[in-house]
Amino acid sequence: MKILLTGIDGYLGWPLALGISKKFKHFKIIGVDNLSRRKWVKECKATSAIPIKSMSQRIKSAKKLGFKNLFFFKGDLTNTKFTENLFKKHKFDIVFHLAAQPSAPYANSDVSKANFTLLNNNISLLNILWAIKKYGKKNLKFINTSTTGVYGQPNFEIPEGFVKATNKKISDIIPFTNLGGSWYHITKSNDLNNLHLANRIWGLKIIDMRTSIVYGTETRETKIHPDLNTRFDFDFNFGVVLNRFCAMSVINHDITVYGKGILKRPFISLKDFVISMVNLVSYKQKKPFEVFNQTTEMLGIKYIGKTISKNANNIGFKSKIKMIENPRREKESHNMKMENNRFIKLLKSKPISFFSESKIILKSLISNTKTIKKFKKSLI
Ligand SMILES: NC(=O)c1ccc[n+]([C@@H]2O[C@H](COP(=O)([O-])OP(=O)(O)OC[C@H]3O[C@@H](n4cnc5c(N)ncnc54)[C@H](O)[C@@H]3O)[C@@H](O)[C@H]2O)c1
């Protein structure tokens, strides 16, 4: 069996590659990346708080540590020839598509970044879809990572992927993908339209993971050796809120909560992200187009800040919550509710709680406070 994993150098891609490699030793895992995430973070004058090795060093160390079935090719998926050649040369059984420009603030910062994000994310996926159509195996399983952000903030409980629409008493079930709050999210909605079309007209089997906000510093595999670390960003553009709060607290910086802090968002730990994605390798698909809401907890922003501050204070730090005016346009008192029954069945294990995992993040960051201090400016 051959697996393609796009975005292998990324925060999620690298631990996922290790997770699949460990469980499916007889599979060949080919990772592709153009290393652009490293470039974007540098461009924002930020850095990963946890040091990471170059991609070639990662693969070398991983092989020494027993992950022998991992391979890496550098390349840009927006390049049609490169993408076609990949599928011409390798008969993949499964594709995990993670490559993307994944930051909403970065995409929304100016017109060139919005244009770039659209081109990068949507052209990459279209190239892959057409390459599959031309050279792909008949029964290929395509696993996409989109985001729960495509749902926006509707006034109803968010279902897993589809809504019932009724007009003049006649109803239909249609994909629900279209209320995203940034041009990054819009690229994911566009991807979902393209995937649904490929499913309808070519019969391509698709699983879409609506990934929620992922937090955490380690998985069972990354903690085997520091050479296997995954990145941990804490800057305004690339750091997710929970990671940013942890970074703030270990340098005794105030934890800045926007607005009333009552806004709720869906979250998942990096460990549960990897476990559930690895489970998809042997998952028997029930429908040609399936969606999972990949989330385990709905958390309020102020609650996250308070808990992190409390956990950090228990180990000697002095950070406290500071409420600041919300610079974002969002429904602050929105009561976010999201169905995830199908996802919890897929996960098969007890979800990891934010409360316990945040203590582990703080511990991992303690030895890297110098790096965070150096880039303190980028925290706000
Ligand atoms: N991390 C999260 O909280 C989160 C939440 C929801 C969805 N997602 C989605 O999960 C996926 C992975 O996210 P991540 O946090 O690991 O992001 P990441 O930026 O760390 O990883 C994406 C990788 O894709 C690579 N890449 C981007 N464009 C490419 C191209 N044209 N050709 C080849 N490689 C390219 C980047 O260099 C990077 O290494 C993304 O699709 C993201 O939108 C992530």
The ligand as an SDF file (V2000), in Angstrom:
LIG
                    3D

 44 48  0  0  0  0  0  0  0  0999 V2000
   -3.5550   23.4350   12.7720 N   0  0  0  0  0  0  0  0  0  0  0  0
   -4.8560   23.6560   12.9220 C   0  0  0  0  0  0  0  0  0  0  0  0
   -5.3170   24.0780   14.0040 O   0  0  0  0  0  0  0  0  0  0  0  0
   -5.8110   23.3960   11.7780 C   0  0  0  0  0  0  0  0  0  0  0  0
   -7.2000   23.5770   11.9970 C   0  0  0  0  0  0  0  0  0  0  0  0
   -8.0850   23.3250   10.9580 C   0  0  0  0  0  0  0  0  0  0  0  0
   -7.6080   22.8980    9.7290 C   0  0  0  0  0  0  0  0  0  0  0  0
   -6.2650   22.7360    9.5220 N   0  0  0  0  0  0  0  0  0  0  0  0
   -5.8110   22.3000    8.1970 C   0  0  0  0  0  0  0  0  0  0  0  0
   -4.9230   21.2060    8.3390 O   0  0  0  0  0  0  0  0  0  0  0  0
   -3.8890   21.2690    7.3420 C   0  0  0  0  0  0  0  0  0  0  0  0
   -2.5230   21.2450    8.0160 C   0  0  0  0  0  0  0  0  0  0  0  0
   -2.4350   22.3500    8.9080 O   0  0  0  0  0  0  0  0  0  0  0  0
   -1.1030   22.7140    9.6780 P   0  0  0  0  0  0  0  0  0  0  0  0
   -1.4910   23.4260   10.9070 O   0  0  0  0  0  0  0  0  0  0  0  0
   -0.2300   21.5170    9.7740 O   0  0  0  0  0  0  0  0  0  0  0  0
   -0.4510   23.7720    8.6770 O   0  0  0  0  0  0  0  0  0  0  0  0
    1.0730   23.9180    8.2310 P   0  0  0  0  0  0  0  0  0  0  0  0
    1.2120   25.2120    7.5370 O   0  0  0  0  0  0  0  0  0  0  0  0
    1.9670   23.6710    9.3870 O   0  0  0  0  0  0  0  0  0  0  0  0
    1.2270   22.7150    7.1900 O   0  0  0  0  0  0  0  0  0  0  0  0
    0.8830   22.8270    5.8340 C   0  0  0  0  0  0  0  0  0  0  0  0
    2.0970   22.3910    5.0210 C   0  0  0  0  0  0  0  0  0  0  0  0
    1.7550   22.4820    3.6380 O   0  0  0  0  0  0  0  0  0  0  0  0
    2.8810   22.9770    2.9300 C   0  0  0  0  0  0  0  0  0  0  0  0
    2.3900   23.6070    1.6980 N   0  0  0  0  0  0  0  0  0  0  0  0
    1.5910   24.6840    1.5820 C   0  0  0  0  0  0  0  0  0  0  0  0
    1.3600   24.9680    0.3010 N   0  0  0  0  0  0  0  0  0  0  0  0
    2.0060   24.0300   -0.4190 C   0  0  0  0  0  0  0  0  0  0  0  0
    2.1460   23.7860   -1.8190 C   0  0  0  0  0  0  0  0  0  0  0  0
    1.5840   24.5980   -2.7280 N   0  0  0  0  0  0  0  0  0  0  0  0
    2.8760   22.7140   -2.2140 N   0  0  0  0  0  0  0  0  0  0  0  0
    3.4730   21.9060   -1.3130 C   0  0  0  0  0  0  0  0  0  0  0  0
    3.3930   22.0950    0.0170 N   0  0  0  0  0  0  0  0  0  0  0  0
    2.6540   23.1520    0.4610 C   0  0  0  0  0  0  0  0  0  0  0  0
    3.5370   23.9710    3.8940 C   0  0  0  0  0  0  0  0  0  0  0  0
    4.9040   24.1960    3.6050 O   0  0  0  0  0  0  0  0  0  0  0  0
    3.3110   23.3080    5.2460 C   0  0  0  0  0  0  0  0  0  0  0  0
    4.4340   22.5470    5.6440 O   0  0  0  0  0  0  0  0  0  0  0  0
   -4.1540   22.5450    6.5370 C   0  0  0  0  0  0  0  0  0  0  0  0
   -4.8510   22.2140    5.3830 O   0  0  0  0  0  0  0  0  0  0  0  0
   -5.0090   23.3700    7.4780 C   0  0  0  0  0  0  0  0  0  0  0  0
   -5.8210   24.2610    6.7720 O   0  0  0  0  0  0  0  0  0  0  0  0
   -5.3560   22.9870   10.5220 C   0  0  0  0  0  0  0  0  0  0  0  0
  1  2  1  0
  2  3  2  0
  2  4  1  0
  4  5  1  0
  4 44  2  0
  5  6  2  0
  6  7  1  0
  7  8  2  0
  8  9  1  0
  8 44  1  0
  9 10  1  0
  9 42  1  0
 10 11  1  0
 11 12  1  0
 11 40  1  0
 12 13  1  0
 13 14  1  0
 14 15  2  0
 14 16  1  0
 14 17  1  0
 17 18  1  0
 18 19  2  0
 18 20  1  0
 18 21  1  0
 21 22  1  0
 22 23  1  0
 23 24  1  0
 23 38  1  0
 24 25  1  0
 25 26  1  0
 25 36  1  0
 26 27  1  0
 26 35  1  0
 27 28  2  0
 28 29  1  0
 29 30  1  0
 29 35  2  0
 30 31  1  0
 30 32  2  0
 32 33  1  0
 33 34  2  0
 34 35  1  0
 36 37  1  0
 36 38  1  0
 38 39  1  0
 40 41  1  0
 40 42  1  0
 42 43  1  0
M  CHG  2   8   1  16  -1
M  END
$$$$
